[in-house]
Amino acid sequence: MQWPRDGIPDHPASWRMATAKHLAADQYRRKVNLNCKLAIIAQQRSTTGSTESDPMATVDEDLDIAVHDDLLRLIFTA
């Protein structure tokens, strides 16, 4: 923020409006970028023939693996 360093600008309302416009433009760009990435992921999934309905299923299975007591003790010791 520049106000503490440079002081209050001559037209604070204009500065706030410009900031709001920049934030809105950034949010729009992020949304467009996300939609493009999701389209690429969907296209890759369709070309690989992946039939898995839940992409997190393998992660869930990995989380269900029991942690041995020695490993758990090591984690808490560290």
mmCIF file as gemmi writes it, N, C-alpha and C atoms, coordinates in Angstrom:
data_model
loop_
_atom_site.group_PDB
_atom_site.id
_atom_site.type_symbol
_atom_site.label_atom_id
_atom_site.label_alt_id
_atom_site.label_comp_id
_atom_site.label_asym_id
_atom_site.label_entity_id
_atom_site.label_seq_id
_atom_site.pdbx_PDB_ins_code
_atom_site.Cartn_x
_atom_site.Cartn_y
_atom_site.Cartn_z
_atom_site.occupancy
_atom_site.B_iso_or_equiv
_atom_site.pdbx_formal_charge
_atom_site.auth_seq_id
_atom_site.auth_asym_id
_atom_site.pdbx_PDB_model_num
ATOM 1 N N . MET Axp A 1 ? 0.85 -1.171 0 1 0 ? 1 A 1
ATOM 2 C CA . MET Axp A 1 ? 0 0 0 1 0 ? 1 A 1
ATOM 3 C C . MET Axp A 1 ? 0.895 1.233 0 1 0 ? 1 A 1
ATOM 4 N N . GLN Axp A 2 ? 0.57 2.187 -0.791 1 0 ? 2 A 1
ATOM 5 C CA . GLN Axp A 2 ? 1.407 3.37 -0.966 1 0 ? 2 A 1
ATOM 6 C C . GLN Axp A 2 ? 0.983 4.536 -0.074 1 0 ? 2 A 1
ATOM 7 N N . TRP Axp A 3 ? -0.211 4.493 0.476 1 0 ? 3 A 1
ATOM 8 C CA . TRP Axp A 3 ? -0.685 5.636 1.245 1 0 ? 3 A 1
ATOM 9 C C . TRP Axp A 3 ? 0.192 5.937 2.461 1 0 ? 3 A 1
ATOM 10 N N . PRO Axp A 4 ? 0.614 4.947 3.244 1 0 ? 4 A 1
ATOM 11 C CA . PRO Axp A 4 ? 1.462 5.288 4.392 1 0 ? 4 A 1
ATOM 12 C C . PRO Axp A 4 ? 2.793 5.916 3.962 1 0 ? 4 A 1
ATOM 13 N N . ARG Axp A 5 ? 3.309 5.485 2.83 1 0 ? 5 A 1
ATOM 14 C CA . ARG Axp A 5 ? 4.597 5.982 2.371 1 0 ? 5 A 1
ATOM 15 C C . ARG Axp A 5 ? 4.466 7.324 1.664 1 0 ? 5 A 1
ATOM 16 N N . ASP Axp A 6 ? 3.498 7.447 0.758 1 0 ? 6 A 1
ATOM 17 C CA . ASP Axp A 6 ? 3.374 8.639 -0.084 1 0 ? 6 A 1
ATOM 18 C C . ASP Axp A 6 ? 2.319 9.624 0.395 1 0 ? 6 A 1
ATOM 19 N N . GLY Axp A 7 ? 1.517 9.24 1.359 1 0 ? 7 A 1
ATOM 20 C CA . GLY Axp A 7 ? 0.436 10.109 1.816 1 0 ? 7 A 1
ATOM 21 C C . GLY Axp A 7 ? -0.829 9.867 1.006 1 0 ? 7 A 1
ATOM 22 N N . ILE Axp A 8 ? -1.883 10.506 1.424 1 0 ? 8 A 1
ATOM 23 C CA . ILE Axp A 8 ? -3.18 10.356 0.747 1 0 ? 8 A 1
ATOM 24 C C . ILE Axp A 8 ? -3.093 10.986 -0.638 1 0 ? 8 A 1
ATOM 25 N N . PRO Axp A 9 ? -3.559 10.259 -1.686 1 0 ? 9 A 1
ATOM 26 C CA . PRO Axp A 9 ? -3.508 10.819 -3.041 1 0 ? 9 A 1
ATOM 27 C C . PRO Axp A 9 ? -4.46 12.004 -3.185 1 0 ? 9 A 1
ATOM 28 N N . ASP Axp A 10 ? -4.276 12.747 -4.256 1 0 ? 10 A 1
ATOM 29 C CA . ASP Axp A 10 ? -5.108 13.931 -4.501 1 0 ? 10 A 1
ATOM 30 C C . ASP Axp A 10 ? -6.584 13.569 -4.658 1 0 ? 10 A 1
ATOM 31 N N . HIS Axp A 11 ? -6.846 12.434 -5.288 1 0 ? 11 A 1
ATOM 32 C CA . HIS Axp A 11 ? -8.23 11.995 -5.529 1 0 ? 11 A 1
ATOM 33 C C . HIS Axp A 11 ? -8.386 10.562 -5.014 1 0 ? 11 A 1
ATOM 34 N N . PRO Axp A 12 ? -8.637 10.373 -3.71 1 0 ? 12 A 1
ATOM 35 C CA . PRO Axp A 12 ? -8.721 9.023 -3.155 1 0 ? 12 A 1
ATOM 36 C C . PRO Axp A 12 ? -9.849 8.192 -3.759 1 0 ? 12 A 1
ATOM 37 N N . ALA Axp A 13 ? -10.955 8.823 -4.097 1 0 ? 13 A 1
ATOM 38 C CA . ALA Axp A 13 ? -12.073 8.08 -4.69 1 0 ? 13 A 1
ATOM 39 C C . ALA Axp A 13 ? -11.671 7.509 -6.05 1 0 ? 13 A 1
ATOM 40 N N . SER Axp A 14 ? -10.937 8.274 -6.827 1 0 ? 14 A 1
ATOM 41 C CA . SER Axp A 14 ? -10.473 7.789 -8.13 1 0 ? 14 A 1
ATOM 42 C C . SER Axp A 14 ? -9.496 6.643 -7.948 1 0 ? 14 A 1
ATOM 43 N N . TRP Axp A 15 ? -8.636 6.754 -6.946 1 0 ? 15 A 1
ATOM 44 C CA . TRP Axp A 15 ? -7.67 5.685 -6.673 1 0 ? 15 A 1
ATOM 45 C C . TRP Axp A 15 ? -8.396 4.401 -6.299 1 0 ? 15 A 1
ATOM 46 N N . ARG Axp A 16 ? -9.424 4.524 -5.46 1 0 ? 16 A 1
ATOM 47 C CA . ARG Axp A 16 ? -10.196 3.335 -5.054 1 0 ? 16 A 1
ATOM 48 C C . ARG Axp A 16 ? -10.937 2.732 -6.247 1 0 ? 16 A 1
ATOM 49 N N . MET Axp A 17 ? -11.46 3.57 -7.116 1 0 ? 17 A 1
ATOM 50 C CA . MET Axp A 17 ? -12.166 3.065 -8.297 1 0 ? 17 A 1
ATOM 51 C C . MET Axp A 17 ? -11.205 2.323 -9.217 1 0 ? 17 A 1
ATOM 52 N N . ALA Axp A 18 ? -10.018 2.873 -9.418 1 0 ? 18 A 1
ATOM 53 C CA . ALA Axp A 18 ? -9.016 2.203 -10.261 1 0 ? 18 A 1
ATOM 54 C C . ALA Axp A 18 ? -8.603 0.876 -9.64 1 0 ? 18 A 1
ATOM 55 N N . THR Axp A 19 ? -8.439 0.857 -8.321 1 0 ? 19 A 1
ATOM 56 C CA . THR Axp A 19 ? -8.08 -0.385 -7.631 1 0 ? 19 A 1
ATOM 57 C C . THR Axp A 19 ? -9.178 -1.425 -7.797 1 0 ? 19 A 1
ATOM 58 N N . ALA Axp A 20 ? -10.427 -1.01 -7.656 1 0 ? 20 A 1
ATOM 59 C CA . ALA Axp A 20 ? -11.547 -1.937 -7.827 1 0 ? 20 A 1
ATOM 60 C C . ALA Axp A 20 ? -11.592 -2.496 -9.245 1 0 ? 20 A 1
ATOM 61 N N . LYS Axp A 21 ? -11.327 -1.645 -10.23 1 0 ? 21 A 1
ATOM 62 C CA . LYS Axp A 21 ? -11.31 -2.108 -11.628 1 0 ? 21 A 1
ATOM 63 C C . LYS Axp A 21 ? -10.195 -3.126 -11.849 1 0 ? 21 A 1
ATOM 64 N N . HIS Axp A 22 ? -9.023 -2.869 -11.268 1 0 ? 22 A 1
ATOM 65 C CA . HIS Axp A 22 ? -7.907 -3.808 -11.426 1 0 ? 22 A 1
ATOM 66 C C . HIS Axp A 22 ? -8.213 -5.141 -10.751 1 0 ? 22 A 1
ATOM 67 N N . LEU Axp A 23 ? -8.822 -5.091 -9.567 1 0 ? 23 A 1
ATOM 68 C CA . LEU Axp A 23 ? -9.191 -6.33 -8.886 1 0 ? 23 A 1
ATOM 69 C C . LEU Axp A 23 ? -10.225 -7.117 -9.684 1 0 ? 23 A 1
ATOM 70 N N . ALA Axp A 24 ? -11.196 -6.418 -10.277 1 0 ? 24 A 1
ATOM 71 C CA . ALA Axp A 24 ? -12.213 -7.087 -11.086 1 0 ? 24 A 1
ATOM 72 C C . ALA Axp A 24 ? -11.59 -7.727 -12.323 1 0 ? 24 A 1
ATOM 73 N N . ALA Axp A 25 ? -10.663 -7.015 -12.958 1 0 ? 25 A 1
ATOM 74 C CA . ALA Axp A 25 ? -9.993 -7.564 -14.139 1 0 ? 25 A 1
ATOM 75 C C . ALA Axp A 25 ? -9.159 -8.785 -13.769 1 0 ? 25 A 1
ATOM 76 N N . ASP Axp A 26 ? -8.467 -8.737 -12.631 1 0 ? 26 A 1
ATOM 77 C CA . ASP Axp A 26 ? -7.682 -9.887 -12.176 1 0 ? 26 A 1
ATOM 78 C C . ASP Axp A 26 ? -8.576 -11.086 -11.898 1 0 ? 26 A 1
ATOM 79 N N . GLN Axp A 27 ? -9.712 -10.836 -11.25 1 0 ? 27 A 1
ATOM 80 C CA . GLN Axp A 27 ? -10.637 -11.926 -10.95 1 0 ? 27 A 1
ATOM 81 C C . GLN Axp A 27 ? -11.181 -12.547 -12.236 1 0 ? 27 A 1
ATOM 82 N N . TYR Axp A 28 ? -11.497 -11.726 -13.219 1 0 ? 28 A 1
ATOM 83 C CA . TYR Axp A 28 ? -11.992 -12.231 -14.496 1 0 ? 28 A 1
ATOM 84 C C . TYR Axp A 28 ? -10.92 -13.071 -15.197 1 0 ? 28 A 1
ATOM 85 N N . ARG Axp A 29 ? -9.677 -12.593 -15.202 1 0 ? 29 A 1
ATOM 86 C CA . ARG Axp A 29 ? -8.58 -13.348 -15.828 1 0 ? 29 A 1
ATOM 87 C C . ARG Axp A 29 ? -8.368 -14.686 -15.135 1 0 ? 29 A 1
ATOM 88 N N . ARG Axp A 30 ? -8.442 -14.697 -13.81 1 0 ? 30 A 1
ATOM 89 C CA . ARG Axp A 30 ? -8.295 -15.956 -13.079 1 0 ? 30 A 1
ATOM 90 C C . ARG Axp A 30 ? -9.401 -16.942 -13.44 1 0 ? 30 A 1
ATOM 91 N N . LYS Axp A 31 ? -10.637 -16.432 -13.574 1 0 ? 31 A 1
ATOM 92 C CA . LYS Axp A 31 ? -11.764 -17.296 -13.918 1 0 ? 31 A 1
ATOM 93 C C . LYS Axp A 31 ? -11.583 -17.883 -15.314 1 0 ? 31 A 1
ATOM 94 N N . VAL Axp A 32 ? -11.176 -17.052 -16.273 1 0 ? 32 A 1
ATOM 95 C CA . VAL Axp A 32 ? -10.944 -17.527 -17.641 1 0 ? 32 A 1
ATOM 96 C C . VAL Axp A 32 ? -9.815 -18.551 -17.653 1 0 ? 32 A 1
ATOM 97 N N . ASN Axp A 33 ? -8.738 -18.283 -16.915 1 0 ? 33 A 1
ATOM 98 C CA . ASN Axp A 33 ? -7.602 -19.199 -16.849 1 0 ? 33 A 1
ATOM 99 C C . ASN Axp A 33 ? -8.025 -20.536 -16.244 1 0 ? 33 A 1
ATOM 100 N N . LEU Axp A 34 ? -8.824 -20.502 -15.174 1 0 ? 34 A 1
ATOM 101 C CA . LEU Axp A 34 ? -9.306 -21.734 -14.557 1 0 ? 34 A 1
ATOM 102 C C . LEU Axp A 34 ? -10.167 -22.531 -15.526 1 0 ? 34 A 1
ATOM 103 N N . ASN Axp A 35 ? -11.064 -21.863 -16.226 1 0 ? 35 A 1
ATOM 104 C CA . ASN Axp A 35 ? -11.921 -22.559 -17.189 1 0 ? 35 A 1
ATOM 105 C C . ASN Axp A 35 ? -11.108 -23.2 -18.309 1 0 ? 35 A 1
ATOM 106 N N . CYS Axp A 36 ? -10.063 -22.515 -18.773 1 0 ? 36 A 1
ATOM 107 C CA . CYS Axp A 36 ? -9.201 -23.088 -19.809 1 0 ? 36 A 1
ATOM 108 C C . CYS Axp A 36 ? -8.479 -24.322 -19.293 1 0 ? 36 A 1
ATOM 109 N N . LYS Axp A 37 ? -7.966 -24.246 -18.076 1 0 ? 37 A 1
ATOM 110 C CA . LYS Axp A 37 ? -7.256 -25.393 -17.503 1 0 ? 37 A 1
ATOM 111 C C . LYS Axp A 37 ? -8.199 -26.564 -17.274 1 0 ? 37 A 1
ATOM 112 N N . LEU Axp A 38 ? -9.42 -26.288 -16.821 1 0 ? 38 A 1
ATOM 113 C CA . LEU Axp A 38 ? -10.387 -27.371 -16.634 1 0 ? 38 A 1
ATOM 114 C C . LEU Axp A 38 ? -10.76 -28.012 -17.969 1 0 ? 38 A 1
ATOM 115 N N . ALA Axp A 39 ? -10.85 -27.209 -19.021 1 0 ? 39 A 1
ATOM 116 C CA . ALA Axp A 39 ? -11.149 -27.765 -20.347 1 0 ? 39 A 1
ATOM 117 C C . ALA Axp A 39 ? -10.009 -28.653 -20.828 1 0 ? 39 A 1
ATOM 118 N N . ILE Axp A 40 ? -8.774 -28.237 -20.57 1 0 ? 40 A 1
ATOM 119 C CA . ILE Axp A 40 ? -7.617 -29.052 -20.962 1 0 ? 40 A 1
ATOM 120 C C . ILE Axp A 40 ? -7.615 -30.365 -20.198 1 0 ? 40 A 1
ATOM 121 N N . ILE Axp A 41 ? -7.891 -30.308 -18.902 1 0 ? 41 A 1
ATOM 122 C CA . ILE Axp A 41 ? -7.927 -31.534 -18.087 1 0 ? 41 A 1
ATOM 123 C C . ILE Axp A 41 ? -9.033 -32.456 -18.576 1 0 ? 41 A 1
ATOM 124 N N . ALA Axp A 42 ? -10.207 -31.902 -18.883 1 0 ? 42 A 1
ATOM 125 C CA . ALA Axp A 42 ? -11.309 -32.717 -19.38 1 0 ? 42 A 1
ATOM 126 C C . ALA Axp A 42 ? -10.959 -33.362 -20.713 1 0 ? 42 A 1
ATOM 127 N N . GLN Axp A 43 ? -10.275 -32.616 -21.575 1 0 ? 43 A 1
ATOM 128 C CA . GLN Axp A 43 ? -9.879 -33.169 -22.869 1 0 ? 43 A 1
ATOM 129 C C . GLN Axp A 43 ? -8.858 -34.295 -22.676 1 0 ? 43 A 1
ATOM 130 N N . GLN Axp A 44 ? -7.904 -34.103 -21.777 1 0 ? 44 A 1
ATOM 131 C CA . GLN Axp A 44 ? -6.904 -35.133 -21.518 1 0 ? 44 A 1
ATOM 132 C C . GLN Axp A 44 ? -7.551 -36.388 -20.953 1 0 ? 44 A 1
ATOM 133 N N . ARG Axp A 45 ? -8.519 -36.211 -20.065 1 0 ? 45 A 1
ATOM 134 C CA . ARG Axp A 45 ? -9.208 -37.375 -19.486 1 0 ? 45 A 1
ATOM 135 C C . ARG Axp A 45 ? -9.996 -38.128 -20.548 1 0 ? 45 A 1
ATOM 136 N N . SER Axp A 46 ? -10.596 -37.385 -21.488 1 0 ? 46 A 1
ATOM 137 C CA . SER Axp A 46 ? -11.391 -38.054 -22.516 1 0 ? 46 A 1
ATOM 138 C C . SER Axp A 46 ? -10.503 -38.776 -23.526 1 0 ? 46 A 1
ATOM 139 N N . THR Axp A 47 ? -9.305 -38.24 -23.799 1 0 ? 47 A 1
ATOM 140 C CA . THR Axp A 47 ? -8.421 -38.903 -24.759 1 0 ? 47 A 1
ATOM 141 C C . THR Axp A 47 ? -7.726 -40.106 -24.154 1 0 ? 47 A 1
ATOM 142 N N . THR Axp A 48 ? -7.5 -40.09 -22.833 1 0 ? 48 A 1
ATOM 143 C CA . THR Axp A 48 ? -6.858 -41.245 -22.194 1 0 ? 48 A 1
ATOM 144 C C . THR Axp A 48 ? -7.856 -42.341 -21.896 1 0 ? 48 A 1
ATOM 145 N N . GLY Axp A 49 ? -9.142 -42.024 -22.012 1 0 ? 49 A 1
ATOM 146 C CA . GLY Axp A 49 ? -10.162 -43.037 -21.776 1 0 ? 49 A 1
ATOM 147 C C . GLY Axp A 49 ? -10.335 -43.362 -20.308 1 0 ? 49 A 1
ATOM 148 N N . SER Axp A 50 ? -10.02 -42.424 -19.45 1 0 ? 50 A 1
ATOM 149 C CA . SER Axp A 50 ? -10.151 -42.65 -18.019 1 0 ? 50 A 1
ATOM 150 C C . SER Axp A 50 ? -11.621 -42.774 -17.661 1 0 ? 50 A 1
ATOM 151 N N . THR Axp A 51 ? -11.974 -43.88 -17.019 1 0 ? 51 A 1
ATOM 152 C CA . THR Axp A 51 ? -13.357 -44.104 -16.639 1 0 ? 51 A 1
ATOM 153 C C . THR Axp A 51 ? -13.551 -43.93 -15.141 1 0 ? 51 A 1
ATOM 154 N N . GLU Axp A 52 ? -12.509 -43.556 -14.446 1 0 ? 52 A 1
ATOM 155 C CA . GLU Axp A 52 ? -12.612 -43.371 -13.002 1 0 ? 52 A 1
ATOM 156 C C . GLU Axp A 52 ? -13.504 -42.166 -12.732 1 0 ? 52 A 1
ATOM 157 N N . SER Axp A 53 ? -14.579 -42.378 -11.954 1 0 ? 53 A 1
ATOM 158 C CA . SER Axp A 53 ? -15.519 -41.289 -11.711 1 0 ? 53 A 1
ATOM 159 C C . SER Axp A 53 ? -15.015 -40.317 -10.655 1 0 ? 53 A 1
ATOM 160 N N . ASP Axp A 54 ? -14.207 -40.8 -9.716 1 0 ? 54 A 1
ATOM 161 C CA . ASP Axp A 54 ? -13.718 -39.937 -8.649 1 0 ? 54 A 1
ATOM 162 C C . ASP Axp A 54 ? -12.2 -39.868 -8.699 1 0 ? 54 A 1
ATOM 163 N N . PRO Axp A 55 ? -11.64 -38.73 -9.123 1 0 ? 55 A 1
ATOM 164 C CA . PRO Axp A 55 ? -10.184 -38.64 -9.222 1 0 ? 55 A 1
ATOM 165 C C . PRO Axp A 55 ? -9.494 -38.704 -7.863 1 0 ? 55 A 1
ATOM 166 N N . MET Axp A 56 ? -10.228 -38.464 -6.793 1 0 ? 56 A 1
ATOM 167 C CA . MET Axp A 56 ? -9.629 -38.503 -5.465 1 0 ? 56 A 1
ATOM 168 C C . MET Axp A 56 ? -9.695 -39.895 -4.835 1 0 ? 56 A 1
ATOM 169 N N . ALA Axp A 57 ? -10.231 -40.869 -5.554 1 0 ? 57 A 1
ATOM 170 C CA . ALA Axp A 57 ? -10.378 -42.208 -4.992 1 0 ? 57 A 1
ATOM 171 C C . ALA Axp A 57 ? -9.032 -42.806 -4.612 1 0 ? 57 A 1
ATOM 172 N N . THR Axp A 58 ? -8.027 -42.639 -5.457 1 0 ? 58 A 1
ATOM 173 C CA . THR Axp A 58 ? -6.713 -43.188 -5.128 1 0 ? 58 A 1
ATOM 174 C C . THR Axp A 58 ? -6.096 -42.467 -3.943 1 0 ? 58 A 1
ATOM 175 N N . VAL Axp A 59 ? -6.347 -41.179 -3.83 1 0 ? 59 A 1
ATOM 176 C CA . VAL Axp A 59 ? -5.83 -40.436 -2.676 1 0 ? 59 A 1
ATOM 177 C C . VAL Axp A 59 ? -6.502 -40.934 -1.413 1 0 ? 59 A 1
ATOM 178 N N . ASP Axp A 60 ? -7.811 -41.134 -1.467 1 0 ? 60 A 1
ATOM 179 C CA . ASP Axp A 60 ? -8.533 -41.644 -0.304 1 0 ? 60 A 1
ATOM 180 C C . ASP Axp A 60 ? -8.03 -43.016 0.108 1 0 ? 60 A 1
ATOM 181 N N . GLU Axp A 61 ? -7.758 -43.863 -0.881 1 0 ? 61 A 1
ATOM 182 C CA . GLU Axp A 61 ? -7.24 -45.193 -0.565 1 0 ? 61 A 1
ATOM 183 C C . GLU Axp A 61 ? -5.874 -45.1 0.099 1 0 ? 61 A 1
ATOM 184 N N . ASP Axp A 62 ? -5.03 -44.199 -0.389 1 0 ? 62 A 1
ATOM 185 C CA . ASP Axp A 62 ? -3.704 -44.034 0.209 1 0 ? 62 A 1
ATOM 186 C C . ASP Axp A 62 ? -3.798 -43.509 1.635 1 0 ? 62 A 1
ATOM 187 N N . LEU Axp A 63 ? -4.778 -42.665 1.91 1 0 ? 63 A 1
ATOM 188 C CA . LEU Axp A 63 ? -4.928 -42.127 3.258 1 0 ? 63 A 1
ATOM 189 C C . LEU Axp A 63 ? -5.429 -43.178 4.239 1 0 ? 63 A 1
ATOM 190 N N . ASP Axp A 64 ? -6.094 -44.206 3.727 1 0 ? 64 A 1
ATOM 191 C CA . ASP Axp A 64 ? -6.607 -45.256 4.592 1 0 ? 64 A 1
ATOM 192 C C . ASP Axp A 64 ? -5.529 -46.229 5.044 1 0 ? 64 A 1
ATOM 193 N N . ILE Axp A 65 ? -4.345 -46.151 4.453 1 0 ? 65 A 1
ATOM 194 C CA . ILE Axp A 65 ? -3.262 -47.041 4.844 1 0 ? 65 A 1
ATOM 195 C C . ILE Axp A 65 ? -2.831 -46.679 6.264 1 0 ? 65 A 1
ATOM 196 N N . ALA Axp A 66 ? -2.708 -47.69 7.097 1 0 ? 66 A 1
ATOM 197 C CA . ALA Axp A 66 ? -2.361 -47.46 8.501 1 0 ? 66 A 1
ATOM 198 C C . ALA Axp A 66 ? -0.916 -46.991 8.624 1 0 ? 66 A 1
ATOM 199 N N . VAL Axp A 67 ? -0.699 -46.044 9.508 1 0 ? 67 A 1
ATOM 200 C CA . VAL Axp A 67 ? 0.641 -45.577 9.801 1 0 ? 67 A 1
ATOM 201 C C . VAL Axp A 67 ? 1.155 -46.403 10.97 1 0 ? 67 A 1
ATOM 202 N N . HIS Axp A 68 ? 2.313 -46.982 10.81 1 0 ? 68 A 1
ATOM 203 C CA . HIS Axp A 68 ? 2.876 -47.812 11.863 1 0 ? 68 A 1
ATOM 204 C C . HIS Axp A 68 ? 3.285 -46.942 13.048 1 0 ? 68 A 1
ATOM 205 N N . ASP Axp A 69 ? 3.254 -47.529 14.232 1 0 ? 69 A 1
ATOM 206 C CA . ASP Axp A 69 ? 3.558 -46.793 15.454 1 0 ? 69 A 1
ATOM 207 C C . ASP Axp A 69 ? 4.956 -46.187 15.426 1 0 ? 69 A 1
ATOM 208 N N . ASP Axp A 70 ? 5.93 -46.921 14.886 1 0 ? 70 A 1
ATOM 209 C CA . ASP Axp A 70 ? 7.297 -46.396 14.858 1 0 ? 70 A 1
ATOM 210 C C . ASP Axp A 70 ? 7.388 -45.137 13.998 1 0 ? 70 A 1
ATOM 211 N N . LEU Axp A 71 ? 6.704 -45.142 12.866 1 0 ? 71 A 1
ATOM 212 C CA . LEU Axp A 71 ? 6.717 -43.973 11.99 1 0 ? 71 A 1
ATOM 213 C C . LEU Axp A 71 ? 6.007 -42.802 12.65 1 0 ? 71 A 1
ATOM 214 N N . LEU Axp A 72 ? 4.895 -43.082 13.288 1 0 ? 72 A 1
ATOM 215 C CA . LEU Axp A 72 ? 4.158 -42.04 13.971 1 0 ? 72 A 1
ATOM 216 C C . LEU Axp A 72 ? 4.983 -41.451 15.124 1 0 ? 72 A 1
ATOM 217 N N . ARG Axp A 73 ? 5.666 -42.301 15.859 1 0 ? 73 A 1
ATOM 218 C CA . ARG Axp A 73 ? 6.532 -41.837 16.945 1 0 ? 73 A 1
ATOM 219 C C . ARG Axp A 73 ? 7.651 -40.96 16.395 1 0 ? 73 A 1
ATOM 220 N N . LEU Axp A 74 ? 8.213 -41.34 15.246 1 0 ? 74 A 1
ATOM 221 C CA . LEU Axp A 74 ? 9.269 -40.566 14.624 1 0 ? 74 A 1
ATOM 222 C C . LEU Axp A 74 ? 8.766 -39.183 14.197 1 0 ? 74 A 1
ATOM 223 N N . ILE Axp A 75 ? 7.549 -39.143 13.653 1 0 ? 75 A 1
ATOM 224 C CA . ILE Axp A 75 ? 6.974 -37.869 13.22 1 0 ? 75 A 1
ATOM 225 C C . ILE Axp A 75 ? 6.797 -36.931 14.399 1 0 ? 75 A 1
ATOM 226 N N . PHE Axp A 76 ? 6.243 -37.442 15.506 1 0 ? 76 A 1
ATOM 227 C CA . PHE Axp A 76 ? 6.019 -36.578 16.661 1 0 ? 76 A 1
ATOM 228 C C . PHE Axp A 76 ? 7.305 -36.226 17.385 1 0 ? 76 A 1
ATOM 229 N N . THR Axp A 77 ? 8.32 -37.084 17.3 1 0 ? 77 A 1
ATOM 230 C CA . THR Axp A 77 ? 9.608 -36.786 17.91 1 0 ? 77 A 1
ATOM 231 C C . THR Axp A 77 ? 10.311 -35.663 17.151 1 0 ? 77 A 1
ATOM 232 N N . ALA Axp A 78 ? 10.207 -35.706 15.837 1 0 ? 78 A 1
ATOM 233 C CA . ALA Axp A 78 ? 10.868 -34.686 15.009 1 0 ? 78 A 1
ATOM 234 C C . ALA Axp A 78 ? 10.168 -33.367 15.2 1 0 ? 78 A 1
